[in-house]
Amino acid sequence: MAQKPAPAKPNEGDSSLGYPIMEKLLESEQFDAVNTSFSQGYEKLEKIMNDRSAGLKKQKEAEGSLKAYELTVGLIKELLQIKRDILKNQQGQKGK
């Protein structure tokens, strides 16, 4: 039976939980490069999905990738909203 890998643990003094690039994006809210990359990738995947000569397997793979893009964008939006809620609560706590 395969042994489960141990969960990742942040280093002492390291506030990152293993997603430093995502954390920087959420902190800075500078999504221009990500938006450009996602837009280009999304367009390519849509072309594959709509290209009948690409074959059913490639079309299904493209469809799955498009769904992953949509889920990722949704997750980023949700994380940004959580960040804003936390900051709003912190400001409310300071005002008391």
C-alpha positions as CSV (number, residue, x, y, z in Angstrom):
1,M,0.0,0.0,0.0
2,A,1.4,3.4,-1.0
3,Q,2.3,5.7,1.9
4,K,0.7,9.2,1.9
5,P,3.0,12.1,1.6
6,A,3.4,14.3,4.6
7,P,1.5,17.6,4.3
8,A,3.6,20.6,3.4
9,K,4.6,22.7,6.3
10,P,5.8,26.3,6.0
11,N,9.3,27.1,7.2
12,E,9.8,28.9,10.5
13,G,9.3,32.6,9.9
14,D,7.8,32.0,6.4
15,S,4.3,33.3,6.2
16,S,3.8,31.6,2.8
17,L,1.8,28.4,2.7
18,G,3.2,27.2,-0.6
19,Y,1.6,29.6,-3.0
20,P,3.9,32.6,-3.0
21,I,3.0,33.8,-6.6
22,M,-0.7,33.7,-5.8
23,E,-0.2,35.5,-2.5
24,K,1.8,38.3,-4.3
25,L,-1.0,38.6,-6.9
26,L,-3.7,38.9,-4.3
27,E,-1.7,41.4,-2.2
28,S,-0.8,43.6,-5.2
29,E,-4.0,43.0,-7.2
30,Q,-1.9,43.5,-10.3
31,F,-3.5,40.9,-12.6
32,D,-2.6,42.4,-16.0
33,A,-0.1,39.7,-17.0
34,V,-2.4,36.9,-15.7
35,N,-5.4,38.4,-17.5
36,T,-3.4,38.6,-20.8
37,S,-2.2,35.0,-20.4
38,F,-5.6,33.7,-19.5
39,S,-7.3,35.5,-22.4
40,Q,-4.8,34.1,-24.9
41,G,-5.1,30.6,-23.5
42,Y,-8.8,30.8,-23.4
43,E,-9.0,31.9,-27.1
44,K,-6.7,29.1,-28.2
45,L,-8.8,26.5,-26.3
46,E,-12.0,27.9,-27.7
47,K,-10.6,27.5,-31.2
48,I,-9.6,23.9,-30.5
49,M,-13.0,23.2,-29.0
50,N,-14.8,24.5,-32.0
51,D,-12.5,23.0,-34.6
52,R,-14.2,19.9,-35.9
53,S,-10.9,18.7,-37.5
54,A,-9.2,18.7,-34.1
55,G,-10.9,15.4,-33.1
56,L,-13.3,14.6,-30.3
57,K,-10.6,13.8,-27.8
58,K,-8.8,17.2,-28.2
59,Q,-12.2,19.0,-28.1
60,K,-13.1,17.3,-24.9
61,E,-9.6,18.1,-23.4
62,A,-10.1,21.8,-24.5
63,E,-13.5,21.8,-22.9
64,G,-12.1,20.5,-19.6
65,S,-9.3,23.1,-19.7
66,L,-11.8,25.9,-20.3
67,K,-13.7,24.7,-17.3
68,A,-10.5,24.8,-15.2
69,Y,-9.8,28.4,-16.4
70,E,-13.3,29.4,-15.3
71,L,-12.9,27.7,-11.9
72,T,-9.5,29.4,-11.4
73,V,-10.9,32.8,-12.2
74,G,-13.8,32.2,-9.8
75,L,-11.4,31.2,-7.1
76,I,-9.3,34.3,-7.5
77,K,-12.5,36.5,-7.3
78,E,-13.5,34.7,-4.2
79,L,-10.1,35.1,-2.6
80,L,-10.1,38.8,-3.4
81,Q,-13.5,39.1,-1.8
82,I,-12.3,37.3,1.3
83,K,-9.3,39.6,1.4
84,R,-11.5,42.7,1.2
85,D,-13.8,41.3,3.9
86,I,-10.8,40.6,6.2
87,L,-9.4,44.1,5.7
88,K,-12.9,45.7,6.3
89,N,-13.2,43.7,9.6
90,Q,-9.7,44.8,10.6
91,Q,-10.6,48.4,10.0
92,G,-13.8,48.0,12.0
93,Q,-11.8,46.5,14.9
94,K,-9.4,49.4,14.9
95,G,-12.2,51.9,15.0
96,K,-13.6,50.5,18.3
